[in-house]
């Protein structure tokens, strides 16, 4: 993190008695939200004068519950918004109505949302309608292309129009918000709480076995490989031709580099599972895994040589773990990873992926360069900064200030 300015506070938790007791509602619905909220929820528990309630919308319930268990997080409100084959319109409506009920029952002083999901946007809209101020964690990320990533780019832009407080991970995110007309006094440079989470988790899962679900022969083969490359793919805009190209590229690379293991935890969406199974399922040095719980996934990242991914969070986590990542997207809202040399944008064209992987496997100079440098997304103290800011804003006149910004 850069030196503190008017948008920053020290990462030490503020524990003075000068702030009134404040009621905060944290809303989460997906696994990334749960992971990145966990440090904030724990920091709130150490913060005098703050009472934090946790509401889980159920957008990804089966994926969220193991994260809550791993981080030992209790839940105050559970909504059941998920439906089989749910569409965005129905999901958004159910979150909007469900969160409104929680707001009317609890009347928090502040709602916290994270990122760019349907849960984040619909919850922020519900709070706006009920005149409850919103704090947006991971604010200011942009590709400036509403189709990539879809629908996340639109969601986060709309949340920025509704939020009272903007907790931005990087200086570039701060600059983006200021350029969009957000008042500077409402923008705070904090780092990304996902870095807090992954560094905390890594120290607790060093001996975890992320390959336990594989049958014995395949597990032995993957473990004995010279190097291990981790692959993930789940973006909607890559469904169809994109995911087919990614799988074809992995098949080409598996044949070209037989001493390398290619490990692919497969997203449960049929668009991904069908393509991965049909093209990669029989290849000896490719391991297709079921979706992994967060601790196992962190262990797999930490044990990998590098990553191929279309995930935004993985770009941040890989930088924190000093692992290169090849990003199978046209654009990224985590441009700092590219600027700092931790990531390369390779798109989804077969030849582009294959050529980039070949270079990274054969050039030690390129590999070492991509592993070097500090993580541009934070230092592991973002959650404490966010809670310090909230404590400061909720001082003797804090609640009236909050009301004025709603």
C-alpha positions in Angstrom: 0.0 0.0 0.0 1.1 3.6 -0.7 1.7 6.1 2.1 -1.5 7.1 3.9 -3.4 10.2 2.7 -6.8 11.6 3.4 -8.5 8.5 1.9 -6.5 6.0 4.1 -6.3 5.0 7.7 -3.8 3.0 9.6 -4.5 -0.8 9.4 -4.6 -1.0 13.2 -8.1 -1.6 14.4 -9.5 1.5 16.1 -10.7 0.4 19.6 -11.4 3.7 21.3 -14.6 4.6 23.1 -15.2 7.7 21.0 -17.6 6.0 18.6 -21.2 5.2 19.2 -22.4 1.6 18.9 -23.2 1.2 15.2 -25.3 -1.6 13.6 -23.9 -2.8 10.3 -25.5 -5.4 8.0 -23.1 -7.4 5.8 -24.7 -9.0 2.7 -23.2 -11.9 0.8 -24.4 -14.5 -1.6 -21.5 -16.1 -3.6 -18.4 -17.8 -2.6 -16.1 -15.0 -3.5 -18.2 -12.6 -1.5 -18.0 -14.9 1.5 -14.2 -15.2 1.2 -13.6 -11.5 0.9 -16.1 -10.6 3.6 -14.6 -13.0 6.1 -11.7 -10.7 7.2 -14.1 -7.8 7.5 -16.5 -9.7 9.7 -13.7 -10.9 11.9 -12.3 -7.3 12.1 -15.7 -6.1 13.1 -15.8 -8.6 16.0 -12.6 -6.9 17.3 -14.0 -3.4 16.9 -15.6 -1.7 19.9 -18.8 0.1 19.2 -19.8 -2.0 16.1 -22.3 -4.7 15.9 -22.3 -6.6 12.6 -25.1 -8.8 11.4 -24.5 -11.2 8.5 -27.1 -11.9 5.9 -26.6 -14.7 3.3 -28.9 -14.5 0.3 -28.4 -18.0 -0.9 -27.3 -17.1 -4.4 -24.6 -19.8 -4.2 -25.6 -21.6 -1.0 -23.8 -24.9 -1.5 -20.6 -23.1 -2.2 -20.9 -20.5 0.5 -21.6 -22.7 3.5 -18.2 -24.4 3.5 -16.5 -21.0 3.4 -18.5 -19.8 6.4 -17.5 -22.9 8.2 -13.8 -22.6 7.3 -13.7 -19.0 8.5 -16.0 -19.7 11.5 -18.6 -17.1 10.6 -22.1 -17.1 12.1 -25.2 -16.1 10.1 -28.0 -13.9 11.4 -30.3 -14.0 8.3 -30.7 -16.6 5.6 -32.6 -16.0 2.4 -33.3 -18.8 -0.1 -33.1 -17.0 -3.4 -31.5 -19.7 -5.5 -33.6 -21.6 -8.0 -32.7 -24.3 -10.5 -31.7 -22.7 -13.8 -32.2 -19.3 -12.3 -32.1 -16.2 -14.5 -30.7 -12.9 -13.6 -34.0 -11.0 -13.6 -35.7 -13.5 -11.2 -32.6 -13.7 -9.0 -32.3 -9.9 -8.8 -36.0 -9.6 -7.9 -35.8 -12.2 -5.1 -32.7 -10.6 -3.6 -34.3 -7.2 -3.7 -37.4 -8.3 -1.9 -35.6 -10.5 0.6 -33.1 -7.9 1.6 -35.8 -5.3 1.9 -37.5 -7.5 4.5 -34.2 -7.7 6.5 -33.7 -4.0 6.3 -37.2 -3.3 7.6 -36.8 -5.7 10.5 -33.3 -4.6 11.6 -32.9 -1.0 10.4 -29.1 -1.0 10.3 -27.1 2.2 10.3 -25.0 1.0 7.4 -25.1 -1.9 4.8 -21.9 -3.4 3.4 -21.8 -5.1 0.0 -19.0 -6.5 -1.9 -17.9 -6.5 -5.6 -20.2 -6.9 -8.5 -22.7 -9.8 -8.1 -26.5 -9.8 -8.4 -26.5 -10.0 -4.6 -24.3 -6.9 -4.3 -26.4 -4.8 -6.8 -29.9 -5.8 -5.7 -28.9 -5.4 -2.0 -27.5 -1.9 -2.6 -30.7 -1.0 -4.5 -32.9 -2.3 -1.6 -30.8 -0.2 0.8 -31.1 2.9 -1.4 -34.9 2.5 -1.6 -35.0 2.3 2.3 -32.5 5.2 2.7 -29.9 3.0 4.4 -26.4 4.1 3.4 -24.2 1.6 1.6 -20.5 0.9 1.9 -19.1 -0.8 -1.2 -16.1 -3.0 -0.7 -13.9 -3.6 -3.8 -15.2 -0.4 -5.4 -13.9 1.3 -8.6 -12.9 -1.8 -10.7 -13.7 -1.2 -14.4 -13.2 -2.6 -17.8 -15.5 0.1 -19.3 -17.1 -2.7 -21.5 -20.5 -3.7 -20.4 -20.2 -7.0 -22.2 -17.0 -8.1 -20.5 -17.4 -9.3 -17.9 -21.1 -9.7 -18.2 -23.1 -8.8 -16.1 -20.6 -7.8 -13.5 -19.3 -4.7 -15.2 -22.8 -3.2 -15.3 -23.5 -4.3 -11.7 -20.5 -2.6 -10.2 -21.0 0.6 -12.1 -24.6 0.8 -10.9 -23.5 0.2 -7.3 -21.1 3.1 -7.5 -24.1 5.4 -8.2 -25.9 4.1 -5.1 -23.1 3.8 -2.5 -22.3 6.3 0.2 -18.8 5.0 0.9 -16.4 3.4 -1.6 -13.6 1.2 -0.3 -11.2 1.0 -3.3 -8.4 -1.7 -3.5 -5.9 0.3 -5.5 -4.9 3.9 -6.4 -6.1 3.3 -9.9 -9.6 2.3 -8.6 -9.6 5.6 -6.6 -8.8 7.6 -9.7 -11.5 5.8 -11.7 -14.2 6.7 -9.1 -13.0 10.3 -9.0 -13.2 10.5 -12.8 -16.7 9.3 -12.6 -17.7 12.2 -10.3 -17.7 10.4 -6.9 -16.8 12.9 -4.2 -13.2 12.3 -3.1 -14.2 12.4 0.6 -16.3 9.3 0.1 -13.5 7.3 -1.5 -11.0 5.3 0.6 -7.9 3.5 -0.5 -7.8 0.2 1.5 -6.4 -2.7 -0.4 -8.4 -5.8 -1.3 -9.8 -8.0 1.5 -9.3 -11.0 -0.7 -5.6 -10.7 -0.1 -6.2 -10.7 3.7 -8.2 -13.9 3.2 -5.8 -15.8 1.0 -2.7 -15.0 3.1 -4.6 -16.1 6.2 -5.8 -19.3 4.6 -2.4 -20.2 3.1 -0.8 -20.4 6.5 -3.5 -22.9 7.7 -3.7 -25.3 4.7 0.0 -26.0 3.8 -0.6 -29.7 4.2 -4.0 -29.8 2.5 -4.4 -32.4 -0.3 -6.4 -30.8 -3.1 -6.1 -34.0 -5.2 -7.9 -36.2 -2.7 -11.0 -36.6 -5.0 -8.9 -38.2 -7.8 -8.7 -42.0 -8.2 -5.4 -43.4 -6.9 -3.6 -44.0 -10.2 -4.5 -40.5 -11.6 -3.5 -38.9 -8.3 -0.1 -40.6 -8.3 0.5 -39.5 -11.9 -0.4 -35.9 -11.2 1.7 -35.8 -8.1 4.8 -37.2 -9.9 4.5 -34.6 -12.7 7.5 -32.2 -13.1 5.2 -29.2 -12.9 1.5 -28.5 -12.2 -0.6 -25.9 -14.0 -3.9 -24.9 -12.6 -6.8 -24.0 -14.9 -10.2 -22.4 -14.1 -12.9 -21.1 -16.4 -16.4 -19.9 -15.5 -17.1 -16.5 -17.2 -20.4 -16.2 -19.0 -18.9 -14.4 -21.9 -16.6 -17.4 -22.5 -19.4 -19.9 -22.8 -19.6 -21.5 -26.2 -16.6 -20.8 -28.5 -14.5 -19.5 -25.7 -14.6 -22.5 -23.5 -14.2 -24.8 -26.5 -11.0 -23.0 -27.5 -9.7 -23.1 -23.9 -10.2 -26.9 -23.8 -8.7 -27.4 -27.2 -5.7 -25.4 -26.2 -5.2 -27.5 -23.0 -5.5 -30.7 -25.1 -2.7 -29.4 -27.4 -0.5 -28.3 -24.5 -1.1 -31.6 -22.7 0.2 -33.5 -25.7 3.1 -31.1 -26.2 4.2 -31.1 -22.6 3.6 -34.6 -21.2 5.7 -34.1 -18.1 3.4 -31.2 -17.0 0.2 -32.0 -15.1 -2.9 -29.9 -16.1 -5.3 -29.6 -13.2 -8.8 -28.3 -13.9 -11.4 -27.9 -11.2 -14.5 -27.9 -13.4 -17.2 -25.3 -12.9 -20.6 -27.1 -12.5 -22.3 -25.2 -15.3 -23.1 -27.7 -18.2 -21.5 -25.3 -20.7 -18.2 -26.0 -19.0 -18.6 -29.6 -17.8 -19.6 -31.0 -21.1 -16.7 -29.4 -23.0 -14.1 -30.3 -20.4 -15.2 -33.9 -20.1 -15.6 -34.6 -23.8 -12.2 -33.0 -24.8 -10.0 -33.5 -21.8 -11.5 -36.4 -19.8 -9.4 -39.2 -21.3 -6.0 -37.4 -21.3 -3.5 -39.0 -19.0 -1.8 -35.8 -17.7 -5.1 -33.8 -17.3 -6.9 -34.0 -14.0 -10.5 -32.9 -14.0 -11.6 -32.2 -10.5 -15.1 -31.4 -9.0 -15.4 -27.8 -7.7 -13.1 -27.4 -4.7 -13.7 -25.9 -1.4 -11.8 -22.7 -0.7 -9.0 -24.2 1.5 -8.3 -26.9 -1.1 -8.3 -24.4 -3.9 -5.8 -22.1 -2.1 -3.6 -25.2 -1.5 -3.8 -26.0 -5.2 -2.8 -22.5 -6.2 0.1 -22.5 -3.8 1.3 -25.8 -5.2 1.0 -24.8 -8.9 3.7 -23.6 -11.2 1.3 -21.0 -12.8 -2.4 -20.5 -13.5 -4.6 -20.2 -16.5 -7.9 -18.5 -15.5 -10.7 -16.1 -16.4 -11.4 -15.3 -12.8 -10.9 -11.8 -11.4 -10.3 -13.0 -7.9 -7.7 -15.5 -9.0 -5.7 -12.7 -10.6 -5.5 -11.0 -7.2 -4.8 -14.2 -5.3 -2.1 -15.4 -7.7 -0.3 -12.1 -7.4 -0.4 -12.4 -3.6 1.0 -16.0 -3.8 3.6 -14.9 -6.4 2.2 -17.2 -9.1 2.0 -16.0 -12.7 -1.5 -16.1 -14.3 -2.5 -16.2 -18.0 -5.9 -14.5 -18.2 -8.3 -16.0 -20.8 -10.2 -12.8 -21.3 -10.2 -9.8 -23.7 -10.2 -7.3 -20.8 -9.6 -7.2 -17.1 -10.7 -4.9 -14.3 -7.5 -6.0 -12.5 -5.2 -4.2 -14.9 -2.7 -3.6 -12.0 -1.7 -7.3 -12.4 -0.9 -6.8 -16.0 0.9 -3.5 -15.4 3.0 -5.1 -12.7 3.9 -8.1 -14.8 2.1 -10.7 -12.7 -0.5 -11.5 -15.4 -0.8 -11.6 -19.2 -4.0 -11.1 -21.1 -4.2 -14.0 -23.6 -7.8 -14.1 -24.6 -9.5 -17.3 -25.7 -8.0 -17.9 -29.1 -6.4 -21.4 -29.3 -3.0 -20.2 -30.7 -2.8 -17.3 -28.3 -3.2 -19.5 -25.2 -0.8 -22.2 -26.5 1.9 -19.7 -27.5 1.7 -17.9 -24.1 1.9 -21.1 -22.2 4.8 -22.4 -24.3 6.7 -19.2 -23.5 6.0 -19.4 -19.8 7.0 -23.1 -19.6 10.3 -22.6 -21.5 11.5 -19.2 -20.4 12.8 -19.1 -16.9 13.5 -15.3 -17.3 9.8 -14.6 -18.1 8.6 -16.9 -15.3 10.9 -15.3 -12.7 9.9 -11.8 -13.8 6.2 -12.7 -13.4 6.7 -14.1 -9.9 8.6 -11.0 -8.7 7.4 -7.8 -7.2 4.9 -6.9 -4.5 1.2 -7.7 -4.8 -0.5 -4.5 -6.2 -3.9 -5.4 -4.6 -3.0 -5.1 -0.9 -0.8 -6.1 2.0 -3.3 -8.2 4.1 -4.6 -5.4 6.3 -7.5 -4.1 4.1 -10.2 -5.3 6.5 -8.7 -3.4 9.5 -8.5 -0.3 7.4 -12.2 -0.6 6.4 -13.3 -1.0 9.9 -11.1 1.9 11.0 -12.7 4.1 8.5 -16.2 3.0 9.6 -15.3 3.7 13.2 -14.0 7.1 12.3 -17.1 8.0 10.3 -19.3 6.8 13.1 -17.8 8.9 15.8 -19.8 11.3 18.0 -21.4 12.9 14.9 -21.0 9.8 12.7 -24.6 8.6 12.4 -25.9 12.0 11.3 -23.1 12.1 8.8 -24.1 8.7 7.5 -27.7 9.8 7.2 -26.6 12.8 5.2 -24.9 10.6 2.7 -27.7 8.2 2.2 
